[in-house]
Amino acid sequence: MSSNAPLMLSVSGCRGIVGRSLTPDVAARFAGCYAHFLRERAGRDAGKPIVVLGRDGRAGNQMLHHAAIAGLVGSGVDVVDVGVAMTPTVATATDALGVRSKQMVAGMVLTASHNPQEWNGLKCLLAEGRDRFASAACAPEASLATSIVERFKTNVHTGVTWNEIGTVCHDDAATPTHVARVLGAVEDAGICEDASVLGEGFKIAADSVNASGVAGCINAAESLGVDEFFHLGNNTSGLFPHPPEPTLDNLSAPGGLCDSVRRNNCVAGFAQDPDADRLALIDETGAYIGEEYTLVLSTLAILEAMKRRGESTKGLTLAANLSTSRMLDDLAARYGCTVLRTAVGEANVVNAMKSHQSVVGGEGNGGVIWPRVTYVRDSITAIALTLGLLKMFKKPLSAIVQDMPAYAIVKRKVDLSDTSQAKIAAEKIAKHFASERLDRQDGVRVDLESKRAWLHVRGSNTEPIMRLIAEAPTTQVANELLDEAARVING
């Protein structure tokens, strides 16, 4: 496979460039291998597994959607097609169906998350280990994801005879059901007695990049009772109005989300990525807060609500990956909690959350995982929790952010022609910083306590790149740390 058109196979599923590394044949074969995995896991006497299938709506993925359906039903599973839907919507639909059905129920989403327009992918969701909230669906843990990928690599035959072929039905209620679950969680957690008025008195803006978050964002704004809603990227063309990753550069252009918040006197702005599992925040001044604060502020809302209800937070374990800001650790300490760090990848965080019964967890890319709703990162959950935080503290978002410990996080990425380059770089970094505290779960993370800083160097699971991330009390120190890392890697 050409390095200019890679097919990325990892714990995050399959991603490639449409028409080059990701073709209808590839999509059908990967989906078929997933179906084969599910049938084997369910056992012969369990009946056909059911797969809830959704897509992020980006232009061009309808073709892959049909290919994936063919691969699934042709390999002996039934499909519930929810159409264009957020990844967390597919997860909540999978959980809801799993409660009602005696068959094995799983999920699949056609998405390349924040990758550019020409990319697409297939992401698997398993629904095992249901918790007290009936949440279960999540990305498969590494060993299971590897099993699915190995079937694809070895070209396992997955077809079935004519009388074993699966069926297809459609579900148009997945999005409102997901939003209703978020509202119910907000009420049950004590964040708001009546979530239908949580947005009263608030004007908000959002950017859904013309993808799967459009319907969910509209439904959420209406259901939460928001006074006025200004919606950018709100059509269903699937053509991104700007690069889809919710970064400062992509949101601060003239006429963009930051401008909309300022111009319309909104209390906050919310930026989704194409499959709407991530969320970046804009404060009431139009300033980009970013993705790192999303998990921290959502966690603050949950822990503060517990405290105000008289529930103890002492001894709770939260979970986040190695690339997530240490702001979460500082906040956790304030409430008597600890943070368990995992390798990057949603499945790794969820595995830790389930093992420790975490009330909340996630990743510093704007991904909030709240088991009361789903074990998948969820932008709608993060929107509701942010509005709940504004109601609880009765302060503007900028003031709440100012009360958080101040750090600067800087992220760089380096294109790779060979993924082994990331491993070599991590070894060089580990050797250079051998006297510091190292974590080798995923590349290498170096904690420099004397500087209240850390550095993480790792290969991406979803793109042919190496990520270098540093956090420190100031941008200057973070950049100096990254410059030092670059010299070590290139030396």
C-alpha positions as CSV (number, residue, x, y, z in Angstrom):
1,M,0.0,0.0,0.0
2,S,1.4,3.4,-1.0
3,S,2.5,5.7,1.9
4,N,0.5,8.4,0.1
5,A,-2.6,6.3,0.5
6,P,-2.2,4.2,3.6
7,L,-4.8,1.8,5.0
8,M,-4.6,2.2,8.7
9,L,-5.5,-0.9,10.7
10,S,-5.5,-0.5,14.4
11,V,-7.5,-0.7,17.7
12,S,-9.5,2.2,16.2
13,G,-10.6,0.0,13.3
14,C,-9.9,0.7,9.6
15,R,-9.2,4.0,7.9
16,G,-8.1,4.9,4.4
17,I,-8.4,7.3,1.5
18,V,-11.6,6.7,-0.4
19,G,-11.1,5.3,-3.9
20,R,-7.5,4.5,-3.2
21,S,-6.8,2.5,-0.1
22,L,-10.4,2.4,1.0
23,T,-12.6,0.9,-1.8
24,P,-16.0,-0.7,-1.7
25,D,-14.3,-4.1,-1.7
26,V,-12.2,-3.2,1.3
27,A,-15.2,-1.9,3.2
28,A,-17.3,-5.0,2.4
29,R,-14.4,-7.3,3.4
30,F,-13.7,-5.5,6.7
31,A,-17.4,-5.5,7.6
32,G,-17.6,-9.1,6.7
33,C,-14.7,-10.0,8.9
34,Y,-16.4,-8.1,11.8
35,A,-19.5,-10.1,11.1
36,H,-17.5,-13.3,11.1
37,F,-15.9,-12.3,14.5
38,L,-19.4,-11.6,16.0
39,R,-20.9,-14.9,14.8
40,E,-17.9,-16.8,16.2
41,R,-18.2,-14.9,19.5
42,A,-21.9,-15.4,19.8
43,G,-21.8,-19.1,19.2
44,R,-23.8,-21.3,16.7
45,D,-26.9,-21.5,18.8
46,A,-27.3,-17.8,19.6
47,G,-29.1,-16.7,16.4
48,K,-27.8,-14.1,14.0
49,P,-25.9,-11.2,15.7
50,I,-27.4,-7.7,15.0
51,V,-25.2,-4.8,14.0
52,V,-26.4,-1.2,14.4
53,L,-24.8,0.7,11.5
54,G,-24.4,4.5,11.2
55,R,-22.3,6.9,9.2
56,D,-20.8,10.4,9.9
57,G,-22.4,11.9,6.7
58,R,-19.2,13.0,5.0
59,A,-19.6,13.3,1.3
60,G,-18.8,10.0,-0.5
61,N,-19.5,7.6,2.4
62,Q,-22.9,6.5,1.2
63,M,-21.1,4.3,-1.3
64,L,-19.1,2.7,1.6
65,H,-22.3,2.5,3.6
66,H,-23.9,0.2,1.0
67,A,-20.7,-1.8,0.8
68,A,-20.6,-2.3,4.5
69,I,-24.2,-3.4,4.6
70,A,-23.4,-5.9,1.8
71,G,-20.4,-7.2,3.8
72,L,-22.4,-7.6,7.0
73,V,-25.6,-9.2,5.7
74,G,-23.6,-11.3,3.3
75,S,-21.6,-12.7,6.2
76,G,-24.7,-13.7,8.2
77,V,-25.7,-10.8,10.5
78,D,-28.8,-8.6,10.6
79,V,-28.4,-4.9,10.2
80,V,-30.3,-2.0,11.9
81,D,-29.4,1.0,9.7
82,V,-29.6,4.4,11.6
83,G,-28.3,6.3,8.6
84,V,-26.3,9.5,9.3
85,A,-25.7,9.5,13.0
86,M,-23.1,10.5,15.6
87,T,-20.8,7.8,16.9
88,P,-22.3,8.1,20.4
89,T,-25.8,7.8,18.9
90,V,-24.9,4.5,17.4
91,A,-23.6,3.4,20.8
92,T,-26.8,4.4,22.6
93,A,-28.9,2.7,19.9
94,T,-26.8,-0.4,20.3
95,D,-27.3,-0.4,24.1
96,A,-31.0,0.2,23.8
97,L,-31.4,-2.7,21.3
98,G,-29.2,-4.9,23.4
99,V,-31.5,-4.5,26.4
100,R,-34.5,-5.6,24.3
101,S,-33.0,-8.3,22.2
102,K,-31.9,-11.9,23.1
103,Q,-29.4,-11.8,20.2
104,M,-25.9,-10.5,20.4
105,V,-26.0,-6.7,19.4
106,A,-23.0,-4.7,18.3
107,G,-22.3,-1.5,16.4
108,M,-20.4,-0.2,13.5
109,V,-19.8,3.4,12.3
110,L,-18.5,4.6,9.0
111,T,-16.2,7.5,10.0
112,A,-12.7,8.9,9.8
113,S,-13.4,11.2,12.8
114,H,-11.3,14.4,12.3
115,N,-9.4,13.2,9.3
116,P,-9.6,15.3,6.1
117,Q,-12.4,15.0,3.6
118,E,-10.9,12.3,1.4
119,W,-10.6,9.9,4.3
120,N,-13.1,7.4,5.7
121,G,-13.1,4.4,7.9
122,L,-15.0,1.7,9.7
123,K,-15.1,1.7,13.5
124,C,-16.5,-1.3,15.5
125,L,-18.4,-1.2,18.8
126,L,-18.9,-4.1,21.1
127,A,-21.7,-4.2,23.7
128,E,-20.4,-6.5,26.5
129,G,-20.2,-6.0,30.3
130,R,-23.4,-3.9,30.7
131,D,-23.3,-1.6,33.8
132,R,-26.0,-0.4,36.2
133,F,-27.0,2.3,33.7
134,A,-27.4,-0.3,30.9
135,S,-24.3,1.2,29.1
136,A,-22.0,-1.3,27.4
137,A,-21.2,-0.4,23.8
138,C,-17.7,0.8,23.2
139,A,-14.6,0.3,21.0
140,P,-13.3,-3.3,21.4
141,E,-10.2,-3.7,23.6
142,A,-6.9,-4.2,21.9
143,S,-6.8,-8.0,21.8
144,L,-10.3,-8.2,20.3
145,A,-9.6,-5.4,17.8
146,T,-6.5,-7.3,16.8
147,S,-8.5,-10.4,16.2
148,I,-10.8,-8.5,13.8
149,V,-7.9,-7.0,11.9
150,E,-6.1,-10.3,11.6
151,R,-9.2,-11.9,10.0
152,F,-9.1,-9.0,7.4
153,K,-5.3,-9.4,6.8
154,T,-5.5,-13.1,6.3
155,N,-8.6,-12.7,4.0
156,V,-10.8,-15.0,6.0
157,H,-13.7,-16.3,4.0
158,T,-16.8,-14.8,5.7
159,G,-19.7,-15.6,3.2
160,V,-22.7,-17.6,4.1
161,T,-25.3,-19.6,2.2
162,W,-28.4,-18.0,0.7
163,N,-30.6,-19.1,3.7
164,E,-28.2,-17.6,6.3
165,I,-27.9,-14.1,4.7
166,G,-28.9,-11.3,7.1
167,T,-31.7,-8.7,6.8
168,V,-31.7,-4.9,6.9
169,C,-34.2,-2.6,8.7
170,H,-34.1,1.1,9.5
171,D,-34.3,3.1,12.7
172,D,-35.1,6.8,12.4
173,A,-35.4,7.4,16.2
174,A,-31.8,6.9,17.2
175,T,-30.9,10.6,17.5
176,P,-33.9,11.8,19.7
177,T,-33.4,8.7,21.8
178,H,-29.8,9.5,22.4
179,V,-30.6,13.1,23.3
180,A,-33.4,12.0,25.7
181,R,-30.8,9.7,27.4
182,V,-28.5,12.7,27.9
183,L,-31.3,14.7,29.5
184,G,-32.3,11.8,31.7
185,A,-28.7,11.5,32.9
186,V,-28.4,15.2,33.7
187,E,-31.5,15.0,35.9
188,D,-30.6,11.7,37.6
189,A,-27.1,13.0,38.4
190,G,-28.6,16.1,40.1
191,I,-27.1,18.6,37.6
192,C,-30.6,20.0,36.9
193,E,-34.0,18.9,38.2
194,D,-35.6,19.5,34.8
195,A,-33.2,19.3,31.9
196,S,-35.8,20.7,29.5
197,V,-35.1,24.1,31.0
198,L,-31.4,23.8,31.4
199,G,-30.8,26.1,28.5
200,E,-33.2,28.8,29.5
201,G,-31.6,32.3,29.4
202,F,-28.8,31.0,27.3
203,K,-27.8,31.8,23.7
204,I,-25.4,29.3,22.2
205,A,-23.6,28.8,18.9
206,A,-22.3,25.5,17.4
207,D,-20.4,24.3,14.4
208,S,-21.3,20.8,13.2
209,V,-19.1,20.9,10.0
210,N,-22.1,19.7,7.8
211,A,-21.7,16.2,9.2
212,S,-23.4,13.8,11.7
213,G,-23.7,16.2,14.6
214,V,-26.2,18.5,12.8
215,A,-29.4,16.7,13.8
216,G,-28.2,15.9,17.3
217,C,-27.1,19.4,17.9
218,I,-30.5,20.8,16.8
219,N,-32.4,18.3,18.8
220,A,-30.3,18.9,21.9
221,A,-30.7,22.7,21.7
222,E,-34.5,22.3,21.4
223,S,-34.7,19.7,24.1
224,L,-32.6,21.7,26.6
225,G,-34.7,24.8,26.1
226,V,-32.0,27.0,24.8
227,D,-33.3,30.6,24.1
228,E,-31.4,31.1,20.8
229,F,-29.3,28.7,18.8
230,F,-26.8,29.9,16.1
231,H,-25.8,26.9,14.0
232,L,-22.8,26.9,11.6
233,G,-22.1,23.9,9.4
234,N,-25.7,22.9,9.7
235,N,-26.5,21.3,6.3
236,T,-26.3,17.7,5.4
237,S,-24.0,18.0,2.3
238,G,-21.2,16.2,4.1
239,L,-18.8,18.8,2.6
240,F,-16.7,20.3,5.4
241,P,-16.8,24.1,5.4
242,H,-13.2,24.1,6.8
243,P,-10.7,21.5,8.0
244,P,-12.9,19.4,10.3
245,E,-10.7,19.1,13.4
246,P,-12.0,21.6,16.0
247,T,-8.7,23.5,16.5
248,L,-8.1,27.2,17.0
249,D,-7.0,27.8,13.4
250,N,-10.1,26.1,12.0
251,L,-12.6,27.9,14.2
252,S,-11.2,31.5,14.5
253,A,-11.3,32.5,10.8
254,P,-13.6,35.5,10.0
255,G,-17.2,34.4,10.0
256,G,-16.4,31.2,12.0
257,L,-17.6,30.0,15.3
258,C,-15.5,32.4,17.4
259,D,-17.0,35.3,15.5
260,S,-20.5,33.9,15.8
261,V,-20.3,33.7,19.6
262,R,-19.1,37.3,19.9
263,R,-21.5,38.7,17.3
264,N,-24.6,37.0,18.9
265,N,-23.6,37.5,22.6
266,C,-23.7,33.7,23.2
267,V,-22.7,32.2,26.6
268,A,-20.6,29.6,24.8
269,G,-19.7,28.0,21.4
270,F,-19.5,24.3,20.7
271,A,-17.4,22.8,17.9
272,Q,-18.0,19.1,16.9
273,D,-15.9,16.9,14.7
274,P,-17.5,14.9,11.8
275,D,-18.7,12.0,13.9
276,A,-19.5,14.3,16.9
277,D,-17.7,12.3,19.5
278,R,-15.4,15.3,20.3
279,L,-16.1,18.8,21.4
280,A,-14.1,22.0,21.6
281,L,-15.3,25.0,23.6
282,I,-15.5,28.8,22.9
283,D,-16.1,31.1,25.8
284,E,-18.5,34.0,25.9
285,T,-15.9,36.5,24.6
286,G,-15.3,34.4,21.5
287,A,-12.0,33.1,22.8
288,Y,-11.0,29.5,21.9
289,I,-10.8,27.5,25.1
290,G,-10.1,24.3,23.2
291,E,-10.5,20.6,23.6
292,E,-8.3,20.1,26.7
293,Y,-10.8,21.9,28.9
294,T,-13.9,19.9,27.7
295,L,-13.2,16.8,29.8
296,V,-12.0,18.9,32.8
297,L,-15.1,21.1,32.8
298,S,-17.5,18.2,32.3
299,T,-15.8,16.4,35.1
300,L,-16.2,19.5,37.3
301,A,-19.9,19.5,36.6
302,I,-20.3,15.9,37.6
303,L,-18.2,16.0,40.8
304,E,-19.7,19.3,41.9
305,A,-23.2,18.0,41.5
306,M,-22.3,14.9,43.6
307,K,-20.8,17.1,46.3
308,R,-23.9,19.4,46.4
309,R,-26.1,16.3,46.7
310,G,-24.1,15.1,49.7
311,E,-22.5,12.2,47.8
312,S,-18.9,11.4,48.6
313,T,-16.4,11.8,45.8
314,K,-13.4,10.7,48.0
315,G,-11.6,7.7,46.6
316,L,-13.2,7.7,43.2
317,T,-11.0,6.8,40.2
318,L,-11.3,8.7,37.0
319,A,-9.6,7.6,33.8
320,A,-7.8,9.5,31.0
321,N,-5.1,8.7,28.4
322,L,-1.5,9.7,28.7
323,S,-1.9,12.7,26.3
324,T,-4.6,14.4,28.5
325,S,-3.9,17.5,30.5
326,R,-2.8,17.3,34.1
327,M,-5.5,19.8,34.8
328,L,-7.7,16.7,35.3
329,D,-5.3,15.4,38.0
330,D,-5.4,18.8,39.8
331,L,-9.2,18.9,39.7
332,A,-9.5,15.3,40.8
333,A,-7.3,16.0,43.8
334,R,-9.6,18.9,44.8
335,Y,-12.5,16.4,45.1
336,G,-10.4,13.6,46.7
337,C,-10.3,11.5,43.5
338,T,-7.4,10.0,41.5
339,V,-6.8,9.7,37.8
340,L,-5.7,6.4,36.2
341,R,-3.7,7.0,33.0
342,T,-4.0,4.7,30.0
343,A,-2.5,4.3,26.5
344,V,-4.1,6.5,23.9
345,G,-7.3,5.1,22.4
346,E,-10.9,5.2,23.6
347,A,-11.0,1.4,24.2
348,N,-8.1,1.7,26.6
349,V,-9.8,4.4,28.6
350,V,-13.1,2.6,28.7
351,N,-11.4,-0.6,29.8
352,A,-10.0,1.2,32.8
353,M,-13.3,3.0,33.5
354,K,-15.2,-0.3,33.6
355,S,-12.6,-2.0,35.8
356,H,-12.7,0.9,38.3
357,Q,-16.3,1.9,38.0
358,S,-15.3,5.4,37.0
359,V,-18.0,8.0,37.1
360,V,-16.4,9.9,34.2
361,G,-13.4,9.6,32.0
362,G,-12.2,10.5,28.5
363,E,-9.5,12.0,26.4
364,G,-8.0,15.5,26.1
365,N,-9.1,15.7,22.5
366,G,-12.5,16.9,23.6
367,G,-13.8,13.4,24.3
368,V,-16.0,13.0,27.4
369,I,-17.2,9.5,28.4
370,W,-20.0,9.5,30.9
371,P,-21.3,6.0,31.6
372,R,-24.7,7.3,32.6
373,V,-25.1,7.9,28.8
374,T,-22.6,5.8,27.0
375,Y,-19.1,4.4,27.1
376,V,-18.3,6.3,23.9
377,R,-17.0,9.9,23.7
378,D,-20.0,12.2,23.3
379,S,-20.3,15.8,22.3
380,I,-23.9,16.1,23.2
381,T,-23.1,15.0,26.8
382,A,-20.4,17.6,26.9
383,I,-22.7,20.3,25.7
384,A,-25.3,19.5,28.4
385,L,-22.7,19.3,31.1
386,T,-21.2,22.6,30.1
387,L,-24.6,24.3,30.3
388,G,-25.1,22.6,33.6
389,L,-21.9,24.0,34.9
390,L,-22.9,27.5,33.9
391,K,-26.2,27.1,35.8
392,M,-24.5,25.6,38.9
393,F,-21.8,28.2,39.3
394,K,-23.7,31.2,37.9
395,K,-20.5,32.5,36.3
396,P,-19.4,33.1,32.7
397,L,-17.5,30.3,31.1
398,S,-14.3,32.4,31.0
399,A,-14.4,32.9,34.8
400,I,-14.9,29.2,35.4
401,V,-11.9,28.5,33.2
402,Q,-9.8,31.1,35.1
403,D,-10.4,29.1,38.3
404,M,-8.7,26.1,36.7
405,P,-5.0,25.5,37.1
406,A,-3.2,27.2,34.3
407,Y,-1.2,25.1,31.9
408,A,-0.2,25.4,28.2
409,I,-0.4,22.3,26.0
410,V,1.3,22.3,22.6
411,K,0.9,19.6,20.0
412,R,3.0,18.9,17.0
413,K,2.9,16.1,14.5
414,V,5.5,14.6,12.1
415,D,4.7,12.7,8.9
416,L,6.0,9.2,8.8
417,S,7.0,7.0,5.8
418,D,7.3,4.0,8.1
419,T,5.5,3.5,11.4
420,S,8.6,2.0,13.0
421,Q,10.1,5.5,13.0
422,A,7.8,6.4,16.0
423,K,9.2,3.5,18.0
424,I,12.8,4.5,17.3
425,A,11.9,8.1,18.4
426,A,10.3,6.9,21.6
427,E,13.4,4.9,22.5
428,K,15.7,7.9,21.9
429,I,13.4,10.0,24.2
430,A,13.3,7.4,26.9
431,K,17.1,7.1,26.9
432,H,17.6,10.9,27.0
433,F,15.2,11.4,29.9
434,A,16.1,8.2,31.7
435,S,16.4,10.0,35.1
436,E,12.8,11.3,34.9
437,R,9.6,9.3,35.5
438,L,8.7,7.4,32.4
439,D,5.5,5.7,31.3
440,R,6.0,3.2,28.4
441,Q,2.4,2.1,27.8
442,D,2.1,4.0,24.6
443,G,5.3,5.3,23.0
444,V,6.9,7.2,26.0
445,R,5.5,9.8,28.4
446,V,8.1,11.7,30.4
447,D,6.9,13.5,33.6
448,L,9.2,16.3,34.7
449,E,7.8,17.1,38.1
450,S,10.4,19.9,38.8
451,K,8.9,21.8,35.9
452,R,5.3,20.7,36.4
453,A,5.5,19.5,32.9
454,W,5.2,16.4,30.7
455,L,6.1,15.2,27.2
456,H,4.5,12.4,25.2
457,V,5.9,10.9,22.0
458,R,3.9,8.2,20.2
459,G,2.8,7.0,16.8
460,S,-0.8,7.7,15.8
461,N,-3.3,4.8,15.6
462,T,-5.3,6.6,12.9
463,E,-2.9,8.5,10.7
464,P,0.7,7.9,9.4
465,I,2.1,10.4,11.7
466,M,4.0,10.7,15.0
467,R,2.6,13.0,17.7
468,L,4.7,15.1,20.0
469,I,2.7,16.7,22.9
470,A,4.1,18.7,25.8
471,E,2.3,20.5,28.7
472,A,3.9,23.0,31.0
473,P,2.9,26.1,33.0
474,T,3.7,28.3,30.0
475,T,3.7,28.0,26.2
476,Q,7.4,28.9,26.2
477,V,8.4,26.0,28.4
478,A,6.2,23.6,26.5
479,N,7.7,24.6,23.2
480,E,11.2,24.4,24.7
481,L,10.5,20.8,25.8
482,L,9.2,20.0,22.3
483,D,12.3,21.6,20.7
484,E,14.5,19.5,23.0
485,A,12.6,16.4,22.0
486,A,13.0,17.2,18.3
487,R,16.7,17.6,18.7
488,V,17.0,14.2,20.5
489,I,14.9,12.5,17.8
490,N,16.8,14.0,14.9
491,G,20.2,13.7,16.5
